Amino acid sequence: MKHEEAFYIGYVTKTRGLKGEVQVFFEFEEYEQLDFDVVFADMNGKLVPIL
């Protein structure tokens, strides 16, 4: 996936547990209506699938 194909929904606030879980703050107003098969995080300028 390229940055041009993506859109911003929020950011990771902190990590949780030992299984790689993260807590996310949504800045997208209707986040309950989002339905994704995969979520990408921008890490050092590259989009990395995290879900």
C-alpha distance matrix in Angstrom:
0.0 3.8 6.8 8.4 6.6 7.5 11.2 13.6 15.7 17.6 18.1 19.5 23.2 24.4 24.2 26.5 28.3 27.9 25.0 22.1 22.4 21.4 22.8 20.6 22.1 20.7 21.1 20.0 23.3 22.9 20.9 23.1 21.8 18.1 17.2 14.0 13.4 11.0 10.7 8.6 10.9 10.9 13.2 14.7 12.1 9.2 6.9 8.8 9.3 12.9 14.0
3.8 0.0 3.8 5.4 5.4 6.8 10.3 12.7 15.6 17.4 17.9 19.8 23.4 25.0 25.2 27.9 30.0 29.8 27.2 24.1 24.2 22.7 23.9 21.4 22.3 20.9 20.7 19.7 23.2 23.3 21.7 24.4 23.1 19.5 19.3 16.4 16.5 13.9 12.8 10.3 11.6 10.4 12.8 13.6 10.3 8.4 7.2 10.4 11.8 15.2 16.7
6.8 3.8 0.0 3.8 5.4 5.2 7.8 9.8 13.1 14.7 15.4 17.7 21.1 23.1 23.9 26.8 29.3 29.5 27.2 23.8 23.6 21.6 22.2 19.4 19.9 18.4 17.8 17.2 20.6 21.3 19.9 23.0 21.9 18.6 19.1 16.6 17.4 14.7 12.8 10.0 10.5 8.8 11.7 12.4 8.9 8.3 7.4 11.0 12.7 15.4 17.2
8.4 5.4 3.8 0.0 3.8 5.6 7.9 10.8 14.3 16.5 17.9 20.6 23.9 26.2 27.2 29.9 32.5 32.8 30.4 27.1 26.7 24.6 24.9 21.8 21.9 19.9 18.7 17.6 20.7 21.2 20.4 23.4 21.9 18.8 19.5 17.4 18.5 16.5 14.9 12.9 13.8 12.4 15.5 16.0 12.4 12.0 11.0 14.4 15.7 18.4 19.6
6.6 5.4 5.4 3.8 0.0 3.8 7.0 10.5 13.3 16.0 17.7 20.1 23.7 25.8 26.4 28.8 31.2 31.5 28.8 25.8 25.1 23.4 23.8 20.8 21.2 18.9 18.3 16.5 19.5 19.4 18.4 21.0 19.2 16.0 16.2 14.1 15.1 13.5 12.5 11.2 13.1 12.8 16.1 17.4 14.1 12.8 10.7 13.5 13.8 16.6 17.2
7.5 6.8 5.2 5.6 3.8 0.0 3.8 6.9 9.6 12.2 13.9 16.4 19.9 22.1 22.9 25.4 27.9 28.5 26.0 22.8 21.9 19.9 20.1 17.0 17.3 15.1 14.7 13.2 16.5 16.6 15.3 18.1 16.8 13.5 14.2 12.1 13.6 11.6 9.7 8.5 10.1 10.2 13.8 15.6 12.8 11.7 9.1 11.7 11.9 14.1 14.7
11.2 10.3 7.8 7.9 7.0 3.8 0.0 3.8 6.6 9.5 11.9 15.0 18.2 20.8 22.2 24.6 27.4 28.5 26.3 23.1 21.6 19.2 18.6 15.2 14.8 12.2 11.3 9.8 13.0 13.6 12.6 15.9 14.8 12.0 13.6 12.4 14.7 13.0 10.5 9.8 10.7 10.9 14.7 16.6 14.2 13.8 11.3 13.8 13.9 15.2 15.6
13.6 12.7 9.8 10.8 10.5 6.9 3.8 0.0 3.8 6.0 8.5 11.9 14.7 17.7 19.4 21.9 25.1 26.5 24.6 21.3 19.6 16.7 15.8 12.2 11.4 9.2 8.1 7.6 11.3 12.6 11.3 14.9 14.8 12.1 14.3 13.3 15.9 13.8 10.6 9.8 9.6 9.9 13.5 15.5 13.7 13.9 11.7 13.8 14.1 14.6 15.3
15.7 15.6 13.1 14.3 13.3 9.6 6.6 3.8 0.0 3.8 7.3 10.4 12.9 15.9 17.7 19.7 22.9 24.7 22.8 19.8 17.5 14.6 13.2 9.4 8.5 5.7 5.5 4.8 8.6 9.6 7.8 11.4 11.9 9.6 12.1 11.7 14.7 13.0 9.9 10.3 10.3 11.7 15.1 17.6 16.4 16.3 13.7 14.9 14.4 14.0 14.1
17.6 17.4 14.7 16.5 16.0 12.2 9.5 6.0 3.8 0.0 3.8 7.2 9.3 12.5 14.7 17.1 20.5 22.4 21.1 17.9 15.6 12.3 10.5 6.8 5.4 4.2 4.8 6.6 10.1 11.7 9.6 13.0 14.4 12.3 14.7 14.1 16.8 14.6 11.1 11.1 9.8 11.0 13.8 16.3 15.9 16.2 14.1 14.9 14.8 13.7 14.5
18.1 17.9 15.4 17.9 17.7 13.9 11.9 8.5 7.3 3.8 0.0 3.8 6.3 9.3 11.6 14.4 17.9 19.8 18.7 15.4 13.5 9.9 8.6 5.6 5.5 6.7 7.9 10.3 13.6 15.2 12.7 15.8 17.5 15.2 17.1 15.9 17.9 15.2 11.5 10.8 8.4 9.5 11.4 14.0 14.4 14.9 13.3 13.6 14.0 12.5 14.0
19.5 19.8 17.7 20.6 20.1 16.4 15.0 11.9 10.4 7.2 3.8 0.0 3.8 5.8 7.8 10.8 14.3 16.1 15.4 12.0 10.2 6.5 5.8 4.4 6.3 8.8 11.0 13.4 16.4 17.6 14.6 17.0 19.2 16.8 18.2 16.8 18.2 15.4 12.0 11.4 8.8 10.4 11.3 14.2 15.4 15.6 14.0 13.4 13.6 11.3 13.0
23.2 23.4 21.1 23.9 23.7 19.9 18.2 14.7 12.9 9.3 6.3 3.8 0.0 3.8 7.2 9.9 13.7 16.1 16.2 13.2 11.2 7.5 5.6 5.6 6.3 9.9 12.0 14.9 17.4 18.9 16.1 18.4 21.0 19.2 20.8 19.9 21.4 18.9 15.6 15.2 12.5 13.8 14.2 16.7 18.3 18.9 17.7 17.0 17.3 14.7 16.2
24.4 25.0 23.1 26.2 25.8 22.1 20.8 17.7 15.9 12.5 9.3 5.8 3.8 0.0 3.8 6.7 10.3 12.6 13.2 10.5 8.9 5.9 5.4 7.5 9.5 13.0 15.5 18.2 20.6 21.7 18.7 20.4 23.2 21.2 22.3 21.1 22.1 19.5 16.5 16.2 13.5 15.1 14.7 17.2 19.4 19.7 18.6 17.2 17.3 14.3 16.0
24.2 25.2 23.9 27.2 26.4 22.9 22.2 19.4 17.7 14.7 11.6 7.8 7.2 3.8 0.0 3.8 7.0 8.9 9.5 7.0 5.9 4.3 6.1 9.1 12.0 15.2 18.1 20.3 22.8 23.4 20.0 21.4 24.0 21.8 22.3 20.7 21.1 18.5 16.0 15.9 13.7 15.7 14.9 17.7 20.1 19.7 18.5 16.4 16.1 12.8 14.4
26.5 27.9 26.8 29.9 28.8 25.4 24.6 21.9 19.7 17.1 14.4 10.8 9.9 6.7 3.8 0.0 3.8 6.8 7.9 6.9 5.1 5.5 7.0 10.7 13.7 16.7 20.0 21.9 24.0 24.2 20.7 21.4 24.3 22.4 22.6 21.3 21.5 19.5 17.5 18.1 16.4 18.9 18.2 21.2 23.5 22.8 21.2 18.8 17.9 14.3 15.1
28.3 30.0 29.3 32.5 31.2 27.9 27.4 25.1 22.9 20.5 17.9 14.3 13.7 10.3 7.0 3.8 0.0 3.8 5.8 6.7 6.2 8.4 10.4 14.1 17.2 20.1 23.5 25.2 27.2 27.1 23.5 23.8 26.5 24.7 24.4 23.0 22.6 20.8 19.4 20.2 18.8 21.4 20.4 23.4 25.8 24.8 23.2 20.4 19.3 15.6 16.1
27.9 29.8 29.5 32.8 31.5 28.5 28.5 26.5 24.7 22.4 19.8 16.1 16.1 12.6 8.9 6.8 3.8 0.0 3.8 5.8 7.4 10.2 13.1 16.5 19.9 22.6 26.0 27.4 29.8 29.5 25.8 26.2 28.6 26.4 25.7 23.8 22.9 20.9 19.9 20.3 19.1 21.6 20.2 23.0 25.6 24.2 22.9 19.7 18.7 15.3 16.1
25.0 27.2 27.2 30.4 28.8 26.0 26.3 24.6 22.8 21.1 18.7 15.4 16.2 13.2 9.5 7.9 5.8 3.8 0.0 3.8 5.6 9.2 12.5 15.4 19.1 21.3 24.7 25.7 28.2 27.6 23.8 24.0 26.1 23.7 22.6 20.6 19.4 17.6 16.9 17.7 17.1 19.9 18.9 22.0 24.2 22.4 20.7 17.3 15.7 12.3 12.7
22.1 24.1 23.8 27.1 25.8 22.8 23.1 21.3 19.8 17.9 15.4 12.0 13.2 10.5 7.0 6.9 6.7 5.8 3.8 0.0 3.8 6.5 10.2 12.7 16.4 18.6 21.9 23.1 25.8 25.5 21.7 22.5 24.5 21.9 21.1 18.8 18.0 15.6 14.3 14.6 13.5 16.2 15.2 18.4 20.5 18.9 17.3 14.1 13.0 9.5 10.8
22.4 24.2 23.6 26.7 25.1 21.9 21.6 19.6 17.5 15.6 13.5 10.2 11.2 8.9 5.9 5.1 6.2 7.4 5.6 3.8 0.0 3.8 7.0 9.8 13.5 15.7 19.1 20.3 22.7 22.3 18.6 19.2 21.5 19.2 18.7 17.0 16.8 14.7 13.2 14.2 13.3 16.3 16.0 19.5 21.3 19.9 17.8 15.0 13.5 9.7 10.1
21.4 22.7 21.6 24.6 23.4 19.9 19.2 16.7 14.6 12.3 9.9 6.5 7.5 5.9 4.3 5.5 8.4 10.2 9.2 6.5 3.8 0.0 3.8 6.4 10.0 12.5 15.8 17.3 19.9 20.0 16.4 17.6 20.0 17.7 18.0 16.5 17.0 14.6 12.3 12.8 11.3 14.1 14.2 17.6 19.3 18.4 16.4 14.3 13.3 9.7 10.6
22.8 23.9 22.2 24.9 23.8 20.1 18.6 15.8 13.2 10.5 8.6 5.8 5.6 5.4 6.1 7.0 10.4 13.1 12.5 10.2 7.0 3.8 0.0 3.8 6.9 9.8 13.2 15.0 17.1 17.6 14.2 15.5 18.3 16.5 17.5 16.7 18.0 16.0 13.4 14.2 12.7 15.3 16.0 19.2 20.6 20.2 18.1 16.6 15.6 12.3 12.7
20.6 21.4 19.4 21.8 20.8 17.0 15.2 12.2 9.4 6.8 5.6 4.4 5.6 7.5 9.1 10.7 14.1 16.5 15.4 12.7 9.8 6.4 3.8 0.0 3.8 6.2 9.5 11.3 13.7 14.4 11.2 13.2 15.7 13.8 15.4 14.7 16.6 14.6 11.5 12.3 10.9 13.4 14.9 18.0 18.8 18.6 16.3 15.5 14.6 12.0 12.4
22.1 22.3 19.9 21.9 21.2 17.3 14.8 11.4 8.5 5.4 5.5 6.3 6.3 9.5 12.0 13.7 17.2 19.9 19.1 16.4 13.5 10.0 6.9 3.8 0.0 3.8 6.5 9.1 11.2 12.7 10.2 12.6 15.3 14.0 16.3 16.3 18.8 17.0 13.8 14.4 12.9 14.7 16.6 19.4 19.8 20.1 18.0 17.9 17.4 15.2 15.5
20.7 20.9 18.4 19.9 18.9 15.1 12.2 9.2 5.7 4.2 6.7 8.8 9.9 13.0 15.2 16.7 20.1 22.6 21.3 18.6 15.7 12.5 9.8 6.2 3.8 0.0 3.8 5.4 7.7 9.1 6.8 9.9 12.1 10.9 13.7 14.2 17.1 15.8 12.7 13.8 13.1 14.9 17.5 20.3 20.0 20.1 17.7 18.0 17.2 15.6 15.4
21.1 20.7 17.8 18.7 18.3 14.7 11.3 8.1 5.5 4.8 7.9 11.0 12.0 15.5 18.1 20.0 23.5 26.0 24.7 21.9 19.1 15.8 13.2 9.5 6.5 3.8 0.0 3.8 6.2 8.9 8.2 11.7 13.3 12.3 15.6 16.1 19.3 17.9 14.8 15.3 14.4 15.5 18.4 20.6 19.9 20.6 18.4 19.5 19.2 18.1 18.3
20.0 19.7 17.2 17.6 16.5 13.2 9.8 7.6 4.8 6.6 10.3 13.4 14.9 18.2 20.3 21.9 25.2 27.4 25.7 23.1 20.3 17.3 15.0 11.3 9.1 5.4 3.8 0.0 3.8 5.8 5.6 9.3 10.1 9.3 12.8 13.8 17.3 16.5 13.9 14.9 15.0 16.4 19.7 22.1 20.9 21.1 18.5 19.7 18.9 18.1 17.7
23.3 23.2 20.6 20.7 19.5 16.5 13.0 11.3 8.6 10.1 13.6 16.4 17.4 20.6 22.8 24.0 27.2 29.8 28.2 25.8 22.7 19.9 17.1 13.7 11.2 7.7 6.2 3.8 0.0 3.8 5.8 8.6 9.5 10.2 13.9 15.8 19.5 19.3 17.0 18.5 18.7 20.2 23.5 25.9 24.7 24.9 22.3 23.3 22.3 21.4 20.5
22.9 23.3 21.3 21.2 19.4 16.6 13.6 12.6 9.6 11.7 15.2 17.6 18.9 21.7 23.4 24.2 27.1 29.5 27.6 25.5 22.3 20.0 17.6 14.4 12.7 9.1 8.9 5.8 3.8 0.0 3.8 5.5 5.8 7.3 11.0 13.5 17.2 17.7 16.1 18.2 19.2 21.1 24.5 27.2 26.0 25.6 22.6 23.3 21.6 20.7 19.2
20.9 21.7 19.9 20.4 18.4 15.3 12.6 11.3 7.8 9.6 12.7 14.6 16.1 18.7 20.0 20.7 23.5 25.8 23.8 21.7 18.6 16.4 14.2 11.2 10.2 6.8 8.2 5.6 5.8 3.8 0.0 3.8 5.4 5.3 8.8 10.8 14.4 14.6 12.9 15.3 16.2 18.7 21.8 24.8 23.9 23.2 20.0 20.3 18.5 17.2 15.7
23.1 24.4 23.0 23.4 21.0 18.1 15.9 14.9 11.4 13.0 15.8 17.0 18.4 20.4 21.4 21.4 23.8 26.2 24.0 22.5 19.2 17.6 15.5 13.2 12.6 9.9 11.7 9.3 8.6 5.5 3.8 0.0 3.8 5.6 8.2 11.1 14.4 15.5 14.6 17.5 18.8 21.6 24.6 27.8 27.0 26.0 22.7 22.5 20.1 18.6 16.4
21.8 23.1 21.9 21.9 19.2 16.8 14.8 14.8 11.9 14.4 17.5 19.2 21.0 23.2 24.0 24.3 26.5 28.6 26.1 24.5 21.5 20.0 18.3 15.7 15.3 12.1 13.3 10.1 9.5 5.8 5.4 3.8 0.0 3.8 6.4 9.8 13.3 14.8 14.5 17.5 19.4 22.0 25.2 28.4 27.1 25.9 22.4 22.5 20.1 19.3 16.9
18.1 19.5 18.6 18.8 16.0 13.5 12.0 12.1 9.6 12.3 15.2 16.8 19.2 21.2 21.8 22.4 24.7 26.4 23.7 21.9 19.2 17.7 16.5 13.8 14.0 10.9 12.3 9.3 10.2 7.3 5.3 5.6 3.8 0.0 3.8 6.4 10.1 11.2 10.8 13.8 15.9 18.6 21.8 25.0 23.7 22.3 18.7 18.8 16.4 15.8 13.6
17.2 19.3 19.1 19.5 16.2 14.2 13.6 14.3 12.1 14.7 17.1 18.2 20.8 22.3 22.3 22.6 24.4 25.7 22.6 21.1 18.7 18.0 17.5 15.4 16.3 13.7 15.6 12.8 13.9 11.0 8.8 8.2 6.4 3.8 0.0 3.8 7.0 9.1 9.9 13.4 16.1 19.1 22.1 25.5 24.2 22.2 18.5 18.1 15.1 14.7 11.8
14.0 16.4 16.6 17.4 14.1 12.1 12.4 13.3 11.7 14.1 15.9 16.8 19.9 21.1 20.7 21.3 23.0 23.8 20.6 18.8 17.0 16.5 16.7 14.7 16.3 14.2 16.1 13.8 15.8 13.5 10.8 11.1 9.8 6.4 3.8 0.0 3.8 5.3 6.7 10.2 13.3 16.4 19.2 22.5 21.3 19.0 15.2 14.6 11.5 11.5 8.8
13.4 16.5 17.4 18.5 15.1 13.6 14.7 15.9 14.7 16.8 17.9 18.2 21.4 22.1 21.1 21.5 22.6 22.9 19.4 18.0 16.8 17.0 18.0 16.6 18.8 17.1 19.3 17.3 19.5 17.2 14.4 14.4 13.3 10.1 7.0 3.8 0.0 3.8 7.1 10.3 13.7 16.9 19.3 22.6 21.6 18.8 15.0 13.7 10.2 10.5 7.4
11.0 13.9 14.7 16.5 13.5 11.6 13.0 13.8 13.0 14.6 15.2 15.4 18.9 19.5 18.5 19.5 20.8 20.9 17.6 15.6 14.7 14.6 16.0 14.6 17.0 15.8 17.9 16.5 19.3 17.7 14.6 15.5 14.8 11.2 9.1 5.3 3.8 0.0 3.8 6.7 10.1 13.3 15.5 18.9 18.0 15.2 11.4 10.0 6.5 7.1 4.9
10.7 12.8 12.8 14.9 12.5 9.7 10.5 10.6 9.9 11.1 11.5 12.0 15.6 16.5 16.0 17.5 19.4 19.9 16.9 14.3 13.2 12.3 13.4 11.5 13.8 12.7 14.8 13.9 17.0 16.1 12.9 14.6 14.5 10.8 9.9 6.7 7.1 3.8 0.0 3.8 6.8 10.2 12.6 16.1 15.3 13.0 9.3 8.3 5.7 5.7 5.1
8.6 10.3 10.0 12.9 11.2 8.5 9.8 9.8 10.3 11.1 10.8 11.4 15.2 16.2 15.9 18.1 20.2 20.3 17.7 14.6 14.2 12.8 14.2 12.3 14.4 13.8 15.3 14.9 18.5 18.2 15.3 17.5 17.5 13.8 13.4 10.2 10.3 6.7 3.8 0.0 3.8 6.7 9.2 12.5 11.6 9.2 5.6 5.1 4.3 5.7 7.3
10.9 11.6 10.5 13.8 13.1 10.1 10.7 9.6 10.3 9.8 8.4 8.8 12.5 13.5 13.7 16.4 18.8 19.1 17.1 13.5 13.3 11.3 12.7 10.9 12.9 13.1 14.4 15.0 18.7 19.2 16.2 18.8 19.4 15.9 16.1 13.3 13.7 10.1 6.8 3.8 0.0 3.8 6.0 9.6 9.4 7.9 5.4 5.2 6.4 6.6 9.4
10.9 10.4 8.8 12.4 12.8 10.2 10.9 9.9 11.7 11.0 9.5 10.4 13.8 15.1 15.7 18.9 21.4 21.6 19.9 16.2 16.3 14.1 15.3 13.4 14.7 14.9 15.5 16.4 20.2 21.1 18.7 21.6 22.0 18.6 19.1 16.4 16.9 13.3 10.2 6.7 3.8 0.0 3.8 6.4 5.8 5.4 4.6 6.3 9.0 10.0 13.0
13.2 12.8 11.7 15.5 16.1 13.8 14.7 13.5 15.1 13.8 11.4 11.3 14.2 14.7 14.9 18.2 20.4 20.2 18.9 15.2 16.0 14.2 16.0 14.9 16.6 17.5 18.4 19.7 23.5 24.5 21.8 24.6 25.2 21.8 22.1 19.2 19.3 15.5 12.6 9.2 6.0 3.8 0.0 3.8 5.4 5.3 6.3 6.7 10.0 10.7 14.2
14.7 13.6 12.4 16.0 17.4 15.6 16.6 15.5 17.6 16.3 14.0 14.2 16.7 17.2 17.7 21.2 23.4 23.0 22.0 18.4 19.5 17.6 19.2 18.0 19.4 20.3 20.6 22.1 25.9 27.2 24.8 27.8 28.4 25.0 25.5 22.5 22.6 18.9 16.1 12.5 9.6 6.4 3.8 0.0 3.8 5.7 8.4 9.7 13.3 14.3 17.9
12.1 10.3 8.9 12.4 14.1 12.8 14.2 13.7 16.4 15.9 14.4 15.4 18.3 19.4 20.1 23.5 25.8 25.6 24.2 20.5 21.3 19.3 20.6 18.8 19.8 20.0 19.9 20.9 24.7 26.0 23.9 27.0 27.1 23.7 24.2 21.3 21.6 18.0 15.3 11.6 9.4 5.8 5.4 3.8 0.0 3.8 6.8 9.4 13.0 14.8 18.0
9.2 8.4 8.3 12.0 12.8 11.7 13.8 13.9 16.3 16.2 14.9 15.6 18.9 19.7 19.7 22.8 24.8 24.2 22.4 18.9 19.9 18.4 20.2 18.6 20.1 20.1 20.6 21.1 24.9 25.6 23.2 26.0 25.9 22.3 22.2 19.0 18.8 15.2 13.0 9.2 7.9 5.4 5.3 5.7 3.8 0.0 3.8 6.2 9.9 12.2 15.4
6.9 7.2 7.4 11.0 10.7 9.1 11.3 11.7 13.7 14.1 13.3 14.0 17.7 18.6 18.5 21.2 23.2 22.9 20.7 17.3 17.8 16.4 18.1 16.3 18.0 17.7 18.4 18.5 22.3 22.6 20.0 22.7 22.4 18.7 18.5 15.2 15.0 11.4 9.3 5.6 5.4 4.6 6.3 8.4 6.8 3.8 0.0 3.8 6.7 9.3 12.1
8.8 10.4 11.0 14.4 13.5 11.7 13.8 13.8 14.9 14.9 13.6 13.4 17.0 17.2 16.4 18.8 20.4 19.7 17.3 14.1 15.0 14.3 16.6 15.5 17.9 18.0 19.5 19.7 23.3 23.3 20.3 22.5 22.5 18.8 18.1 14.6 13.7 10.0 8.3 5.1 5.2 6.3 6.7 9.7 9.4 6.2 3.8 0.0 3.8 6.3 9.4
9.3 11.8 12.7 15.7 13.8 11.9 13.9 14.1 14.4 14.8 14.0 13.6 17.3 17.3 16.1 17.9 19.3 18.7 15.7 13.0 13.5 13.3 15.6 14.6 17.4 17.2 19.2 18.9 22.3 21.6 18.5 20.1 20.1 16.4 15.1 11.5 10.2 6.5 5.7 4.3 6.4 9.0 10.0 13.3 13.0 9.9 6.7 3.8 0.0 3.8 5.9
12.9 15.2 15.4 18.4 16.6 14.1 15.2 14.6 14.0 13.7 12.5 11.3 14.7 14.3 12.8 14.3 15.6 15.3 12.3 9.5 9.7 9.7 12.3 12.0 15.2 15.6 18.1 18.1 21.4 20.7 17.2 18.6 19.3 15.8 14.7 11.5 10.5 7.1 5.7 5.7 6.6 10.0 10.7 14.3 14.8 12.2 9.3 6.3 3.8 0.0 3.8
14.0 16.7 17.2 19.6 17.2 14.7 15.6 15.3 14.1 14.5 14.0 13.0 16.2 16.0 14.4 15.1 16.1 16.1 12.7 10.8 10.1 10.6 12.7 12.4 15.5 15.4 18.3 17.7 20.5 19.2 15.7 16.4 16.9 13.6 11.8 8.8 7.4 4.9 5.1 7.3 9.4 13.0 14.2 17.9 18.0 15.4 12.1 9.4 5.9 3.8 0.0
